[in-house]
Amino acid sequence: MAHYVLLTASLTVSPSSSQMFQNKFFSLSCEEDDSSAGWTLRRNTTTETRAECDDWGETAGSMCNLSYIAIIDSGVYWCESREGATSNSINITVTDGSVILQSPVLPVMEGDDVTLHCKTKTSNLPADFYKDGSLIRTELAGHMTIHHVSKSDEGLYKCHISSHGESPSSWITVTDKPTTTTPPHSTLPSHPTTPHHPDVSPSPSPLPLVLLYVPPVCGLVLLVLLVLLVLLVRRCVRRKPPESDPLPVYSSVRRTDDVSCEANRTRESDPAVVYAAVKRTTDVCYGQIAISPNSRRGRTERPLESEVVYFSLR
């Protein structure tokens, strides 16, 4: 199966102008990617077709020089390989007039700035610039700059200098600005992938992301358990009676037939009444005890009953 290699070359001209004065000098060059392709400079004029450099100029490697050019040298020039590949072409106009318009010989990229020079053989003078036959403006310095050219600036340009004449017309081509293609958006993997290096052993796969959250979760669980344990201990401690407090002691009141638990038997004249309180309300009995002061007038003191015990209850 045959393989074809695309060979390219670019044609340049010096001085860089598409218009030349008669009897001047210019040179052409094929800037080639592969010198073995055998690029040859050719041209088409009013008298020649596909003529090589040896027929109309002097060959010097990949260059072709022309001296004392004339109007018959006006035409289209290009480079061509042995396989028939061609480069860009340049249209050169040689004039015997006194005014030329120096304009780009190669297509201009959209967005670039372009400067046109209207020149005589001796000096630069104020000039009028035209596009497609219509006056654009007059420049005193003899040159005009078009900023940020667009497709609408493409056309046929010429200039005119008063008392000297008009230049030939030159076509200015504007090409589209190359656009950088953005790669399509790809869906990123859910986990990072390790690039493959043939000379490096692959590193172990990273742990799942969920394991990264295990220590915080365990710490939170332990903290909750610790708080619950502290609350439980405090609650138990509160329920336990303090060791310093003595156990309550309740008095035992002996019930006799002559002691009544009814409240209405209490006399108002008794100097003091002492009540013994017990824990349960159902077992509460009230004992009425009369305490008399020591009598110095001979009153007999009633002996205390031995079976009555008094306690100071908390």
Buried (B, 14 or more C-beta within 10 A) or exposed (E): EEEEEEBBBEBBBEEEBBBBBBEBEBBBBBEBEEEEBEBBBBBBBEEBEEBBBEEBBEEEEBBBBBEEBEEEBBBEBBBBBEEEBBBBBBBBBBBEBBBBBBBBBBEBEBEBEBEBBBBBEEEBBEBBBBBEEEEBEEBEEBBBEBEEBEEEBBBEBBBBBEEBEBBBBBEBEBBEEEEEEEEEEEEEEEEEEEEEEEEEEEEEEEEEEEEEEEEEEEEEEEEEEEEEEEEEEEEEEEEEEEEEEEEEEEBEBEEEEEBBEEEEEEEEEEEEEEEBEBEEEEEEBBBBBEEEEEEEEEEEEEEEEEEBEEEEEE
